[in-house]
Amino acid sequence: MVKRLSGWDAVLLYSETPNVHMHTLKVAVIELDPDHRGFGIDAFRAEIGSRLHKLEPFGYQLIDVPFKFHHPMWREHCEVDLSYHIRPWRLAAPGGRRELDQAIGQIASTPLDRAHPLWEMYFVEGLANHRVAVVAKIHHALADGVASANLLARGMDLLPGPEDGRYVADPAPTRRELMGSAFVDHLRHLGRIPATIRYTAQGLARVRRSSRRLSPELTRPFTPPPTFMNHLLTPERMFASATLALADVKETAKLLGVTINDMVLAMSTGALRGLLLRYDGKAEPLLASVPVSYDFSPERISGNHFTGMLVALPADRDDPLERVRACHDNAAAAKESHQLLGPELISRWAAYWPPAGAEALFRWLSSRDGQNKVLNLNISNVPGPRQRGRVGGAQVTEIYSVGPLTAGSGLNITVWSYVEQLNISVLVDGATVQDPHEVTAAMITDFVEIRRAAGLSEKLTIVEAAMAQA
């Protein structure tokens, strides 16, 4: 069977260039108790092989339409060589968080090979305290944050999947079948144009009727300030992680009357303020693109059903509580404006992007040595599994995730919650900061400052299940 990539999925494919890699990373740290100390890469390959029928996107192979006549297609069931996709990696001593983060950066620095299904997994040994890590590299065209979380949950038996345990490969489509289906699909999209225009007009009308007026930062979404993080990206990637107790973040958010997402934005803002002063000598308000999903179905394990809303980050404000309140207000305003305009606006129009033209546009954008004209950075906050998962009978103690860097933006901050943890992941290119742990350390420092200003204890809860901080 084959199915066409949606316009939005295809755009995430077209935007990949030699220095802008469009894969996401999912990291699971697994504790091997005495009964599972022999769990190695061969056992892990066998475990994934037995679950391929639950992890359908791992069998999707990208197939281009001749002459780029339409968006590519997924061949839904292809041959999967687990010895190719699941690879060994061994950490340098002492095998702590910093060594794992360094390995993840190296894994992130190379693009996925489109001749194979667009994923790789690295079975990382050498972690301290009888632990291993699994680093999954998955192309964003295959799955967004919600779909990836559901896919991960299926892999850890936290969500049910198909009961039939067989995985059978399908034959590849012929050139004639590809062209014929492309022609039919183009006719179908032509028929949808009136509805798409109507959806757009309704959104613009709602914006005009709205009593809310956007902040000055958001009325000029194409003029974010130039900063140290906005430049021509290098192909190299560096990664850093940190863990906070989810209970500490919830306690702080409840006292201040804000959401966890507001706290993530505020911590990021405070950290960026310090980095701006260090690297640029001044701190200005920033624009962050925050992904917003419009399909939270637990059954969805592939595809992209999200769009980005622009949120102003008050990095110019010195007072930590003022930053929290401003982040709350700015996020609320951005969400309201986003809903007024229509959350599916960009994804609906993406269906009409011509493949060759889109690829040429993104090649040009990725080669420009200058600031990103739309945003300064991406910040994501994804609710992860609420109960502990297991792989091969061994317990998953931590989960981290990070999205890709976009052209002209050398920093991505992604936060995933997992049981009692709030896990921070940072991805940078080779020219943004000297050490990506500067960002994670600054976020934790700012969180402590927020708690101090709010009258809460500055002593943070130690998350026993997580690796020691770098």
N, C-alpha and C positions, 0 to 999 in steps of 0.2 A: 504494500500500500504506500501511496505517496500523498503528501499534503503540502500546500504552498505556505511559505513563510508569510506572516502578515506583513503589512507595510512597515510597521514599527519594528518587528523582528529584523526585517531586511535592512532598515536604516542602521541598526546596531551592528550589522554585518558590514555594510558599506563604509562605516566610519572607522574601520580598522585600517591602520597604516603601519609601516615599519617601526614607528616610534609611539604609536597609540594602539596599545593592545586592548582588545575588548572582551577579555575573559574576566570572570569573577573568581574569587578564591573562597573556599569553605574549608575550615580546619577543625578537625575533631581530635582531641587528645584522649587517649584510651589508657586506662589503668589495667595492667595485667596482674591479677591476683595470683597466688601460688598455683591455682588450678589451670591458669591460662598462660603461664610463662613461655610455653612452647608455641604460642600463636605468632606465626611469621608470615612472610609475604605470600608463600604458597597457600597457606590456610586462608589468608585474606582474599586472594584471587578466587579460591573456591567458594568463599562466602558470597562475594559479589556475583560470581557466576550463577549461584543458586537463586539469586534475587533479581536477575536481569529482567524477568517477566514483570517485576514490580517497578523497575527503573527504566521504563520504556524510552525516555529521551537518550539514554546511553546507547541505544541502537539506532539513533537517527543519523543518517549520512547526508551531507549537503550535496545537492545536485544542481548545477547551473543549467539554466535554460539557454539553448543555442542563440547566439547573437545578442545575448542579454535582452531578449524580447520581453521578459517579465521577471519578477522576483524569483529567486531560486526556490527549490522544493526540498522537503525532507523525504528521503526514502526511510520509512518508519522502522523497518526491521532489516538491518544489514548484518553481515558477518562482523562479530566483535572479537578482536584478538586481545585477550586480557593480558597477555605477556607484553604487548605494546602499551596498552592503556594504563596498566598498574605497574609502577616502576619503583625500584628500591632507592633509598637514600639513607645515608648514615651521618649523624651529627658529629661535630668535633666535641671533645671534652670541654667543660663538664656536662654538657647536654642540658643546659637550662633554657629559660625563656629567650634569652638573647641569641643563643645558638640556633634555636628553632626559628626565631624571627628572621635571622640572617638567611637560613635555608629557604624560607618562604619567599623572601625577596628575590633570591636567585631563580626559584621556580617560576615566579611571576614575570621574569625578564624576557621570556621567549614566547612568541605567539604559538597558538595551536595550529597543527597541520591540517588543512582542510581536506586532505585526501582521506582522512579518517573521521569517525564520529568526533564531534568537537568537545572532547573532555579527556583529561588525564588525571590519574591519582598517583600520589607518591606515598609509599609506605615508609615512614621515617622512623628509623631505629636509633638508639644511642641516647634517648631522653633519660634523665635521671629518674630515680624512684620507680623503676620497673614500668615505665610508660612508653608508649609509641604514639605517633601522630599520623593521621591520614590527611594529606593536603590534596583537596580536589580542585582542579582548574577546569572551569566550565565556561563555555562561551556565552556571553550575555544574550546573543540571538537565540539561544536554546531555552533560557529560563531567567525570569526576573527574581527579585528577592523572595516574594511569597512562594513562587513555584519552587525555587531552590530549597526553601525551608520545608515545604511539603515533601520534596524529593529526599531530602536528608532524613526527615522523619520516617519515610518509608524504608530507607536504608537501615534505620535503627529499630525497625518494627514498632514504631510509635503510631503509625497510621496504617490502616489495612490497604492492601493492594489486590490485584487479581489473584484468584486462588489457583488458577492453572499454572503449574510450575514449569511448563515447557517454553523454550524460546526458539522460534523457528524463523530463519531468514527468508525475506521475500525477494523475488527477482527484481533487478533494476529496471526502471522504465526505459522504453525506446525513445530515440530522438523524435520520432513522429508523435508519440504519446505526449512528450513534453511540449512540443509546439502546439498540438491540438488543444491541450488543457489550458495553455497560456492564452490562446485566442479566445476560448470560451470564458475564461476568467476575466479578461479585459472587457468583454461585453457585459459581464455581470457588474464590474466596477463602474462602467459607464452608466448603467441603470441606477447606481447608488448615488451618483453625483447630486441630483436634486435634494435627496435627504441630507447629504453632507452639507450642502449650501444652507439648507433650512436650519440644521443644527448650529452652524456657525452664526447665522443671522439671529437666531434666538438668544445665543450667548452674548453677542454684542448688544442686543436690545436690553438684556438683563443688566449688563454693566452700565449702560447709559441711564437706566432707571434707578440704579442703586444710589442710596444716600451716602454710602461710604466712599470716601475719596482716598485713593492710594497715597502712600507716603512718597515724598520726593524721590527716595531711592528706587522705589518700584515703578514710578512713572517714567523712569529713564532706565529700563532694564538692559539697554545695550551700552551703558557707560559705567561698568564697575571700575573701581580705581586700579591702576597698575600696582602690583605688589611683587614681593620676592617669589611668590609661588606661581606667578603668571608669566610664562616664557615658552620658548620652543622646547618641547620635551625631549629628553634623551631616552633611548630604548631601555636603559637600566631601571630596575625597580628596587626599592628598599621598603621593608615592612617592619612595623613595630606593633606590639600588643600590650594591653594592661587589663587588669580585672578589678572591678569595684563590687562591693556587696550590694545587690539589688535592694535590700532592706534599707541601707543607708540612703540610697537615691530616693526611694519611695518616701522615707521619713522626711527628707529635706523638701521634696516636691509638695507633700501634703501640708507641711507647715507654711510654705510660701504660696499655697493655692495655685500651683501650676501643674503641668503634666510632666511625665518622664521625658517626653520628646522636647518640651521646653528646657528641661534640665540639660539634656544632651546638647542642645543649641547653645545654652548659656555657658556650659563648660568649654565647648569648642570656641566660643567667642572670647572668653577670658584667656584661653591658651593662645589663640591667634593674636590677641592684643599684645601679649608679651613677646611673641615671635616677630610681629610687625615692628615693635620698638627696637628689638635686637638687630633685625636684618635691614629694616628700611629707615629706622630712626624716627618714624611717626606712625600713628595708628588712626586709620580712617574707617568709617562704616564699610562693611563688605557685603557682597551678594552671594548667598549660597543657594545652590539648586538642591532641593529636598525632594526625593522621590515620593510620590503619593500613589498608592495602588487603588484601582477601582474594581478589583476582583479578588476577594479573599477566600474563594472556594477551597476547602481542604482537599478536594479531589484534583485540583489543577497542579500539574507537575511540569509543565512546559509553557513556553510562550511568555510574552511581555504585555502585561495589562497595567501599566503605570504611566504616569507622566511626571514631569518635574515642576514644582512651584518655586518661585524665587522668593527667598526670605532675606530681609535686611538684617545683618548682624551688627549690633552696636559696639563694635570694637573700639570706638573712640571714647567710650564712657569708662571712667576709672572705678566707680563704685560697683562692687559685684552684685548687690541686690538690685541696683538700677538696671544692670545688664540682664538679670533674670526677668525682671518685669518687662523690659523692652523686647526681649526675645519672645516672651509670651504674647505680647500685643502684636508684634510684627508677624508671628506665625499665624495668629488668628486672622489678621487682616489678609495675609497671603492666601490662607485657605478659603476664606470667603470669596475673594476675587477669583481664585482658581475654580471654585464651584460655580460662580456666576457665569464665567466664560464657557464652562463645560469641560469636565475632566478628560473627555475622549477627543478633544478638538485636534490635538497634534497627531495622535495615532490614526484618526480617520483620514486626515489629509496625507499622512505618510504612505498610504496605499497607492498614491498617484505619483510618487517620486520615481523618475526614470533611473534604472540601475546605473547606467554608464555615467549620467550626469551627476548622480549622488556620489559615486565613487570619486569622480574628478573634483567635486567640491570639497570632500573631506581630505583628499590628498593635499589640496591647496591650503586648507585651514591648518593641517598638521605641520606644514612646512614653513608657516609664517613665524618669524621671530618677534613676537610681541604679545601683548596681553590678550586674554580671552575677552571678547567684546560682549559676552552674555553673562558670564558668572566668574567668580573668583575660585570657588571650589565646590565639591559635592559633599554633602553630609547626609548620611542615612541612619535611620533607627528602625530596626526590624525586630518584632517580637518573635523570639525563637521558641523551641519546645519548652513546655512547662514541667515535663517530667524527664527523668534520666533515661537516656537511650543505651542500648547495648549493641555491640558488634561482635559476632562470634562468641557470645556469652560474656564478653568483657565489658566493663562499664565505661561509658563516655563521660569523662569528668569535665571537659570544657569544649566549647564551640566558639570559633571566631569566623568572621566573614568580612570581606571587603570587596567593593566594586572597582571598576577600572578608572584610570585617569582619562580625562577628556582633553582634546586639543587645547593647548595654551593654559592648562590648569594642572599644576604639578602636585596636588594634594587631594586625597580622598580620605574622609573619616567615616567609618561605618561602625555602628554599635549594634550588637545582638545581645538580647537577654537569653539566658539559659538557666532554668531552675532558679537558684538563688543568686546568680551572677549577672552583672552587667559587663559584658566583654567589649573592650574598645580595640578596634583595628585601624591602623593608619598605613596608607600606601603613598609613597612619594617617588618621584623620578630621581635621577642621579645629580640633579642641579638645584634642588629646592632647599634642602637643609643638609647639614653635615651628618646628622644622626636622626633618624625618624623617631627615636625614643625621646627626643626633645619635645615632640608634640604630645605623646602620651603622658610624659612626666608633667608637662605644663597643664594638661587637662586635669590630672589628679590634684595638682597644686591649687588650681582654680576651684575645684570642688571643695577642698578644705577651706579655702577663703570664703566661699559661699556659706558653708556651714558655720564658720566662725562669725560671720556677719549676721547670720540668722539666730545666733545664740545656742547653736548645737555643738556637741563635742567635736573637737578637731581630730580625735583619735578614730581612725576608720576601722571598721570590722575586717578582720583578716579572713579571707575566704580559704578555708583549709583545703578544699578540693582542688584549688587552682595552683598553677605554678607560681613560685616566688616572683615578685616583680623584677624586671630587668634593672 
